[in-house]
């Protein structure tokens, strides 16, 4: 429950966000700052006649033009002109605002009008640059065009024109564009990162990457739509803040937002009725083969719609047609009544749904959605195919919708329940998934072919391993399934392909189960054999096994071999695309391989790849993506950067709890706060972790162990290091040399010689830069070899591991002082001071030098020594009181003082 202060802060955050959402010019300046700067520079060029802002309809060109002129108001005389739809038939229609100010004797003929307007603009400008803005440059009459050309050519004023395309400008302006006198500034849809940065300005607080990317996907990168949608979602409460972190309701959508509806209506209602009917039909169907459309509508109309950019035609052999803007489709569907949808369905598919084999996955999903919107049931065959396609696209909720209402038939029921279980697993509901599979009777299972039965068993095994009281049954389940397969038909010498594939499915399920438990050593040889098989039973299964193998190699200390296989699999996926589940399996394992090789930046880049930022993927796995980003930062020692995604993950998990993810999120957040020197906040999250029951995969448990013990070590628990060493010894016993090395690297900051020797021995079983770094650091710390320590620091710098680099440098600086090596001291001290400026807290300070306080700690120490209260320090430095307390804890520990008086005496 929020405290009164937290509730007040959240309320203020919401009010501020709603106020900013009403300022379209500030938004335009934020998301179009580059384009506005380009236009400003073009207007300032002496040879320039002005700029043309171009871009698709509704991209916010008018807002950019208004922001540009508002920014020029102080230094230039600006005039806003506007032509009407009748402007081309009205002499001087675009210049009416100027014409109205001319005396009658200056309006007798075109020449006098021209001179009058030039004199009026020069007089009003008063020596400043005059700038005319015209937003509807397509509807210009000949006299307005001639006058504007004269205004530009004589240098009386410059212009800011708005057009969908530069080619739509009057022909008299074309030579100005070709000669560079008029500069085109194109506006395009925003990239996901640009939308995210804009939303962070708009909303304040912490905007999770997943929330920003969801809003980007919903608006298709259109900044004007993003602004309108954000304002409406704030009003609805679908976009809300908890503890300063923004979350988006799972069912948030664009339909029903009045201003967006108005934008779409203004565009569509200008079309003839027959075109509007095609738009409505395509909005309902989503995607339809061109021959089916041509059978109902005129081909000339479809060709014209393609030329106008209303529809796109797939270049593949099917020539499938869809509306060019999915947002238009979504909004149009919101207008249509159920009877109208049924009428369009009867018009376009009078004989019912086409055969499943004659439709693509996207066409099938469109037909399924259309049927639901018409309150019509799909045939079981179509429903099953649509559900399977939804799961491949990571849309488990729609998959469950497709399966709703299917009657129990022995031939199809196992498939129905299997698909439901897959959807529930994607939603992280393993117990419900098991309940679905438990409803399938033995006689129904017997009707499945071997591969289908094996896949259902594999799904059951996956669900079981997430349920603590069922996890122990997985091995027996898979053993029984293998026995049934061996006794079944087609399993003799030279088994048929279906049985071979079934066996491969069960092997893969076993590999995944063993990897889940961290038992890599027992499966690595079998994995190597499956991946190297020149005649695999199923190539996708082989690639899935390769994904597990690259992780197994890494965990077993063969990090370089794991990286090499990662690049091989990535290349194969690049050549043949691969299914969405395969790509997701690769992304999960690749993240682990990169992170535990020290390549944390590449791991972060993987999270931002296009396959990870689809709308449905973000809705389904948003918390996991935020947690992964936080882990990458916290393992790199960048607690400040880690807190945003980690707090975002926790806010998302509070909306839809996942017990398996909560533990790693609590532990990583505690570690991030410890890295920031905020001991009270770190302790708070450690206390939450104490109430968490360890569960989930070996990887999750290992992350919890490492992060929680590292947090405890950073905030002064003397037993944390010994617990990390004990955990590392367990990893050694199971051949997990990589994780043992990571834990020992953290445990040996203030190390015993035996622990350093153990770390050296572990590194001898490993590969790669991270292993070499740890070996050099351990050996250098134990022997005092300055060359080893500086080489370790250089390796850490190359991997951008600032905390590890500072540790290497601090130990090296101590050794240099002991050796009276003045040159080394001169090199190392500035290096450590630079690192102290980047890190909130140094993991280790030199013994033979004054403790190094960070810049922030120096500020806090000076104020505290002068008698300033914690609350006043927080106000002066823009920090929370809790953060000030954390800094003081670190300052007192570093300087070995216990009171402010002792601190004042020391300083």
SULGIQUI-V299075 format. One record per residue. N is the residue number from 1. RES is the residue in one small letter. PHI is phi as a letter, one per 40 degrees, with the letter a starting at -180 (* if undefined). Layout:
# SULGIQUI-V299075
N,RES,PHI + N,RES,PHI
This chain:
# SULGIQUI-V299075
1,x,* + 2,x,c + 3,x,c + 4,x,d + 5,x,c + 6,x,c + 7,x,c + 8,x,c + 9,x,c + 10,x,c + 11,x,c + 12,x,c + 13,x,c + 14,x,c + 15,x,c + 16,x,c + 17,x,c + 18,x,c + 19,x,c + 20,x,c + 21,x,c + 22,x,c + 23,x,b + 24,x,c + 25,x,c + 26,x,c + 27,x,c + 28,x,c + 29,x,c + 30,x,c + 31,x,c + 32,x,b + 33,x,c + 34,x,c + 35,x,c + 36,x,c + 37,x,c + 38,x,c + 39,x,c + 40,x,c + 41,x,c + 42,x,c + 43,x,c + 44,x,c + 45,x,c + 46,x,d + 47,x,c + 48,x,c + 49,x,c + 50,x,i + 51,x,b + 52,x,b + 53,x,c + 54,x,b + 55,x,i + 56,x,c + 57,x,d + 58,x,g + 59,x,c + 60,x,g + 61,x,c + 62,x,c + 63,x,c + 64,x,c + 65,x,c + 66,x,c + 67,x,c + 68,x,c + 69,x,c + 70,x,c + 71,x,c + 72,x,c + 73,x,d + 74,x,c + 75,x,b + 76,x,b + 77,x,c + 78,x,b + 79,x,b + 80,x,c + 81,x,b + 82,x,a + 83,x,c + 84,x,c + 85,x,c + 86,x,c + 87,x,d + 88,x,c + 89,x,b + 90,x,b + 91,x,d + 92,x,f + 93,x,d + 94,x,c + 95,x,b + 96,x,d + 97,x,c + 98,x,c + 99,x,c + 100,x,c + 101,x,c + 102,x,c + 103,x,c + 104,x,c + 105,x,c + 106,x,c + 107,x,b + 108,x,c + 109,x,a + 110,x,d + 111,x,c + 112,x,c + 113,x,c + 114,x,d + 115,x,c + 116,x,c + 117,x,c + 118,x,c + 119,x,c + 120,x,c + 121,x,c + 122,x,c + 123,x,c + 124,x,c + 125,x,c + 126,x,f + 127,x,g + 128,x,c + 129,x,c + 130,x,c + 131,x,b + 132,x,b + 133,x,b + 134,x,b + 135,x,c + 136,x,b + 137,x,c + 138,x,c + 139,x,b + 140,x,b + 141,x,c + 142,x,c + 143,x,c + 144,x,c + 145,x,c + 146,x,c + 147,x,c + 148,x,c + 149,x,c + 150,x,c + 151,x,d + 152,x,c + 153,x,c + 154,x,c + 155,x,g + 156,x,c + 157,x,a + 158,x,b + 159,x,b + 160,x,b + 161,x,b + 162,x,b + 163,x,a + 164,x,c + 165,x,b + 166,x,c + 167,x,c + 168,x,c + 169,x,c + 170,x,d + 171,x,d + 172,x,c + 173,x,c + 174,x,c + 175,x,c + 176,x,c + 177,x,c + 178,x,c + 179,x,c + 180,x,g + 181,x,c + 182,x,b + 183,x,c + 184,x,c + 185,x,b + 186,x,c + 187,x,b + 188,x,b + 189,x,c + 190,x,c + 191,x,c + 192,x,d + 193,x,c + 194,x,c + 195,x,c + 196,x,c + 197,x,c + 198,x,c + 199,x,c + 200,x,c + 201,x,c + 202,x,c + 203,x,c + 204,x,g + 205,x,g + 206,x,b + 207,x,b + 208,x,d + 209,x,d + 210,x,c + 211,x,c + 212,x,c + 213,x,c + 214,x,c + 215,x,c + 216,x,c + 217,x,c + 218,x,c + 219,x,c + 220,x,f + 221,x,g + 222,x,c + 223,x,c + 224,x,c + 225,x,c + 226,x,d + 227,x,c + 228,x,c + 229,x,c + 230,x,c + 231,x,d + 232,x,c + 233,x,c + 234,x,c + 235,x,c + 236,x,c + 237,x,g + 238,x,c + 239,x,b + 240,x,b + 241,x,b + 242,x,b + 243,x,f + 244,x,g + 245,x,b + 246,x,c + 247,x,b + 248,x,b + 249,x,c + 250,x,d + 251,x,c + 252,x,c + 253,x,a + 254,x,c + 255,x,c + 256,x,g + 257,x,c + 258,x,d + 259,x,c + 260,x,c + 261,x,d + 262,x,c + 263,x,d + 264,x,c + 265,x,d + 266,x,d + 267,x,c + 268,x,c + 269,x,c + 270,x,c + 271,x,c + 272,x,c + 273,x,d + 274,x,c + 275,x,c + 276,x,c + 277,x,c + 278,x,c + 279,x,c + 280,x,c + 281,x,c + 282,x,c + 283,x,c + 284,x,c + 285,x,c + 286,x,g + 287,x,a + 288,x,b + 289,x,c + 290,x,d + 291,x,d + 292,x,c + 293,x,c + 294,x,c + 295,x,c + 296,x,b + 297,x,b + 298,x,c + 299,x,c + 300,x,c + 301,x,c + 302,x,c + 303,x,c + 304,x,c + 305,x,c + 306,x,c + 307,x,c + 308,x,c + 309,x,g + 310,x,c + 311,x,b + 312,x,b + 313,x,b + 314,x,c + 315,x,c + 316,x,c + 317,x,d + 318,x,c + 319,x,f + 320,x,c + 321,x,b + 322,x,a + 323,x,c + 324,x,c + 325,x,b + 326,x,d + 327,x,c + 328,x,d + 329,x,c + 330,x,c + 331,x,c + 332,x,c + 333,x,d + 334,x,c + 335,x,c + 336,x,c + 337,x,c + 338,x,c + 339,x,d + 340,x,c + 341,x,c + 342,x,c + 343,x,c + 344,x,c + 345,x,c + 346,x,c + 347,x,c + 348,x,c + 349,x,b + 350,x,c + 351,x,c + 352,x,g + 353,x,c + 354,x,c + 355,x,d + 356,x,d + 357,x,c + 358,x,c + 359,x,b + 360,x,c + 361,x,c + 362,x,c + 363,x,c + 364,x,c + 365,x,c + 366,x,c + 367,x,c + 368,x,c + 369,x,c + 370,x,c + 371,x,c + 372,x,c + 373,x,c + 374,x,c + 375,x,f + 376,x,b + 377,x,c + 378,x,c + 379,x,c + 380,x,d + 381,x,c + 382,x,c + 383,x,c + 384,x,c + 385,x,c + 386,x,c + 387,x,c + 388,x,c + 389,x,c + 390,x,c + 391,x,c + 392,x,c + 393,x,b + 394,x,f + 395,x,b + 396,x,c + 397,x,c + 398,x,c + 399,x,d + 400,x,c + 401,x,c + 402,x,c + 403,x,c + 404,x,c + 405,x,g + 406,x,c + 407,x,c + 408,x,c + 409,x,b + 410,x,d + 411,x,c + 412,x,b + 413,x,d + 414,x,d + 415,x,c + 416,x,d + 417,x,c + 418,x,c + 419,x,c + 420,x,c + 421,x,c + 422,x,c + 423,x,c + 424,x,c + 425,x,c + 426,x,c + 427,x,c + 428,x,g + 429,x,b + 430,x,c + 431,x,c + 432,x,c + 433,x,c + 434,x,c + 435,x,d + 436,x,c + 437,x,c + 438,x,c + 439,x,c + 440,x,c + 441,x,c + 442,x,d + 443,x,c + 444,x,c + 445,x,c + 446,x,c + 447,x,c + 448,x,c + 449,x,c + 450,x,d + 451,x,c + 452,x,c + 453,x,c + 454,x,c + 455,x,c + 456,x,c + 457,x,c + 458,x,c + 459,x,c + 460,x,c + 461,x,c + 462,x,c + 463,x,c + 464,x,c + 465,x,c + 466,x,c + 467,x,b + 468,x,d + 469,x,c + 470,x,b + 471,x,d + 472,x,c + 473,x,c + 474,x,c + 475,x,d + 476,x,c + 477,x,d + 478,x,c + 479,x,c + 480,x,c + 481,x,c + 482,x,c + 483,x,c + 484,x,c + 485,x,c + 486,x,c + 487,x,c + 488,x,c + 489,x,c + 490,x,g + 491,x,b + 492,x,c + 493,x,d + 494,x,g + 495,x,d + 496,x,c + 497,x,d + 498,x,c + 499,x,c + 500,x,d + 501,x,c + 502,x,c + 503,x,c + 504,x,c + 505,x,c + 506,x,c + 507,x,c + 508,x,c + 509,x,c + 510,x,c + 511,x,d + 512,x,c + 513,x,c + 514,x,c + 515,x,c + 516,x,d + 517,x,c + 518,x,g + 519,x,c + 520,x,c + 521,x,c + 522,x,c + 523,x,b + 524,x,c + 525,x,c + 526,x,c + 527,x,c + 528,x,d + 529,x,c + 530,x,c + 531,x,c + 532,x,c + 533,x,c + 534,x,c + 535,x,b + 536,x,c + 537,x,c + 538,x,a + 539,x,c + 540,x,c + 541,x,c + 542,x,c + 543,x,c + 544,x,c + 545,x,c + 546,x,c + 547,x,c + 548,x,c + 549,x,c + 550,x,c + 551,x,c + 552,x,c + 553,x,d + 554,x,c + 555,x,c + 556,x,c + 557,x,g + 558,x,b + 559,x,c + 560,x,c + 561,x,c + 562,x,c + 563,x,c + 564,x,c + 565,x,c + 566,x,d + 567,x,c + 568,x,c + 569,x,c + 570,x,d + 571,x,c + 572,x,c + 573,x,c + 574,x,c + 575,x,c + 576,x,b + 577,x,g + 578,x,g + 579,x,c + 580,x,c + 581,x,c + 582,x,c + 583,x,c + 584,x,c + 585,x,c + 586,x,c + 587,x,c + 588,x,c + 589,x,c + 590,x,c + 591,x,d + 592,x,c + 593,x,c + 594,x,c + 595,x,c + 596,x,c + 597,x,c + 598,x,g + 599,x,c + 600,x,c + 601,x,c + 602,x,c + 603,x,c + 604,x,c + 605,x,c + 606,x,c + 607,x,c + 608,x,b + 609,x,c + 610,x,d + 611,x,c + 612,x,c + 613,x,b + 614,x,c + 615,x,d + 616,x,c + 617,x,c + 618,x,c + 619,x,c + 620,x,c + 621,x,b + 622,x,d + 623,x,c + 624,x,c + 625,x,c + 626,x,c + 627,x,c + 628,x,c + 629,x,c + 630,x,c + 631,x,c + 632,x,d + 633,x,c + 634,x,c + 635,x,c + 636,x,c + 637,x,g + 638,x,b + 639,x,d + 640,x,d + 641,x,c + 642,x,c + 643,x,c + 644,x,d + 645,x,c + 646,x,c + 647,x,c + 648,x,c + 649,x,d + 650,x,c + 651,x,c + 652,x,c + 653,x,c + 654,x,c + 655,x,c + 656,x,a + 657,x,d + 658,x,b + 659,x,d + 660,x,c + 661,x,c + 662,x,c + 663,x,d + 664,x,d + 665,x,c + 666,x,d + 667,x,c + 668,x,c + 669,x,c + 670,x,c + 671,x,c + 672,x,c + 673,x,c + 674,x,c + 675,x,c + 676,x,c + 677,x,g + 678,x,c + 679,x,c + 680,x,c + 681,x,c + 682,x,c + 683,x,c + 684,x,d + 685,x,c + 686,x,c + 687,x,c + 688,x,c + 689,x,c + 690,x,c + 691,x,c + 692,x,c + 693,x,c + 694,x,d + 695,x,a + 696,x,g + 697,x,c + 698,x,d + 699,x,d + 700,x,c + 701,x,c + 702,x,c + 703,x,c + 704,x,c + 705,x,c + 706,x,c + 707,x,c + 708,x,c + 709,x,c + 710,x,c + 711,x,c + 712,x,c + 713,x,c + 714,x,c + 715,x,c + 716,x,h + 717,x,c + 718,x,c + 719,x,c + 720,x,c + 721,x,c + 722,x,c + 723,x,c + 724,x,c + 725,x,c + 726,x,c + 727,x,c + 728,x,c + 729,x,c + 730,x,c + 731,x,c + 732,x,c + 733,x,c + 734,x,b + 735,x,g + 736,x,c + 737,x,c + 738,x,c + 739,x,c + 740,x,c + 741,x,c + 742,x,c + 743,x,c + 744,x,c + 745,x,c + 746,x,c + 747,x,c + 748,x,c + 749,x,c + 750,x,b + 751,x,b + 752,x,c + 753,x,d + 754,x,c + 755,x,c + 756,x,c + 757,x,c + 758,x,c + 759,x,c + 760,x,c + 761,x,c + 762,x,c + 763,x,c + 764,x,c + 765,x,c + 766,x,b + 767,x,b + 768,x,g + 769,x,c + 770,x,c + 771,x,c + 772,x,c + 773,x,d + 774,x,c + 775,x,c + 776,x,c + 777,x,c + 778,x,c + 779,x,c + 780,x,c + 781,x,c + 782,x,c + 783,x,c + 784,x,g + 785,x,c + 786,x,c + 787,x,c + 788,x,c + 789,x,c + 790,x,c + 791,x,c + 792,x,c + 793,x,c + 794,x,c + 795,x,c + 796,x,c + 797,x,c + 798,x,c + 799,x,c + 800,x,f + 801,x,c + 802,x,c + 803,x,c + 804,x,c + 805,x,c + 806,x,c + 807,x,c + 808,x,d + 809,x,c + 810,x,c + 811,x,c + 812,x,c + 813,x,c + 814,x,d + 815,x,c + 816,x,c + 817,x,c + 818,x,c + 819,x,c + 820,x,f + 821,x,c + 822,x,c + 823,x,c + 824,x,c + 825,x,c + 826,x,c + 827,x,c + 828,x,c + 829,x,c + 830,x,c + 831,x,c + 832,x,c + 833,x,c + 834,x,c + 835,x,c + 836,x,c + 837,x,c + 838,x,c + 839,x,b + 840,x,c + 841,x,b + 842,x,c + 843,x,c + 844,x,a + 845,x,b + 846,x,c + 847,x,c + 848,x,b + 849,x,a + 850,x,d + 851,x,d + 852,x,c + 853,x,c + 854,x,c + 855,x,d + 856,x,c + 857,x,c + 858,x,c + 859,x,c + 860,x,c + 861,x,c + 862,x,c + 863,x,c + 864,x,c + 865,x,c + 866,x,c + 867,x,g + 868,x,c + 869,x,c + 870,x,d + 871,x,c + 872,x,c + 873,x,c + 874,x,d + 875,x,c + 876,x,c + 877,x,b + 878,x,g + 879,x,b + 880,x,c + 881,x,c + 882,x,c + 883,x,c + 884,x,c + 885,x,c + 886,x,c + 887,x,c + 888,x,c + 889,x,d + 890,x,c + 891,x,c + 892,x,c + 893,x,c + 894,x,c + 895,x,c + 896,x,f + 897,x,b + 898,x,b + 899,x,b + 900,x,c + 901,x,c + 902,x,c + 903,x,c + 904,x,c + 905,x,c + 906,x,c + 907,x,c
